[in-house]
Amino acid sequence: MIIGVIVGRLMSHRAKLPLPLLLSATVCLLVCLLGYSVGADRQVASALPRLGLKSIVLGAAGTIGAVLATFVLIKSMRR
């Protein structure tokens, strides 16, 4: 993250990237890859019923939190 801040400061005078679009695409890609990795791992997929509601709620909360954090970041960048 620190490297990203430094690069952003050094390149701020150059052409702007469509950062909100890139952030949204990155978050969507990460969420899809996480779902794929859970679905592809037979041990994890078969253990889901035993893991219980708590693990599903934690996973959903993490996903929702990541999406909300992205929206907040996008809104703050537009100001």
C-alpha positions in Angstrom: 0.0 0.0 0.0 2.8 2.4 0.8 4.4 1.7 -2.6 1.1 2.5 -4.2 0.8 5.8 -2.4 4.3 6.7 -3.4 3.7 5.7 -7.1 0.4 7.6 -7.0 2.1 10.8 -5.7 4.9 10.6 -8.3 2.4 10.0 -11.2 -0.3 12.4 -10.1 0.6 14.9 -12.8 0.3 12.4 -15.6 -2.9 11.1 -17.2 -5.4 9.9 -14.7 -6.4 6.2 -14.6 -10.1 5.3 -14.2 -9.5 4.2 -10.6 -13.1 3.7 -9.5 -13.7 1.3 -12.4 -10.4 -0.5 -11.7 -11.2 -0.8 -8.0 -14.7 -2.2 -8.7 -13.3 -4.6 -11.2 -10.6 -5.8 -8.8 -13.0 -6.3 -6.0 -15.4 -8.3 -8.2 -12.5 -10.4 -9.5 -11.3 -11.1 -6.0 -14.8 -12.1 -4.8 -15.3 -14.4 -7.8 -11.9 -16.0 -7.3 -12.7 -16.6 -3.6 -16.0 -18.2 -4.6 -14.2 -20.3 -7.2 -11.6 -21.5 -4.7 -14.2 -22.5 -2.2 -16.3 -24.3 -4.8 -13.3 -26.0 -6.4 -12.0 -27.4 -3.1 -14.0 -30.5 -2.4 -13.0 -30.7 1.3 -14.2 -27.1 1.9 -17.4 -27.5 -0.1 -18.3 -30.8 1.7 -17.5 -29.3 5.1 -19.8 -26.3 4.6 -22.8 -27.9 6.3 -20.6 -28.8 9.3 -19.1 -25.3 9.5 -22.4 -23.9 10.3 -24.2 -20.6 9.9 -21.5 -18.7 11.8 -18.9 -19.3 9.0 -21.4 -18.3 6.3 -22.3 -15.1 8.1 -18.6 -14.3 8.6 -17.9 -14.9 4.9 -20.8 -12.8 3.8 -19.9 -10.0 6.3 -16.4 -10.0 4.9 -17.7 -9.8 1.3 -20.2 -7.1 2.1 -17.6 -5.1 4.1 -15.2 -5.2 1.1 -17.9 -4.0 -1.3 -18.9 -1.2 1.1 -15.3 -0.2 1.6 -14.9 0.0 -2.1 -17.9 2.2 -2.5 -16.7 4.5 0.3 -13.3 4.8 -1.3 -14.8 5.5 -4.7 -17.1 8.2 -3.3 -14.1 9.8 -1.4 -12.0 9.8 -4.6 -14.7 11.7 -6.5 -14.6 14.7 -4.2 
